Amino acid sequence: MTNLLIQFSYLQALDILTTLAFLLYGAQEANPLLRILMGVTSPLVVLIVAKTFALGLAAFCWLSKRQRILQLANAAYACLVAWNLVALIVRGATA
C-alpha cells in the first residue's frame, strides 16, 4: 500500500513538470479553477498548492486503507502524464 502512495507522489511531480512544459509552449491549463488562479499568482505556486491538496487526499486514502481509490488515481494520472508527454513530443516535432 505504501508503494501506491509513493507512485501517486511521483505521478504528481511528473504532472507538475509536464504542465509547466505545456505552459512554456504557450498552452493553457485545462483545469478552469487552476487556470483562474494562475492568472492571480505564479503557476508553480498554484500547481504546488493543488498537488499538496491531492497528496493530502491520497494520504487520507492510504491511512483509511482505500487501496482501490489510490490504484484508480494512479492509473488515471499515469494516463494523463503519458498523454502530456505525447502531446509535448508532437508539439516539439511540429514547432
Disulfide bonds with the S-S distance in Angstrom:
none
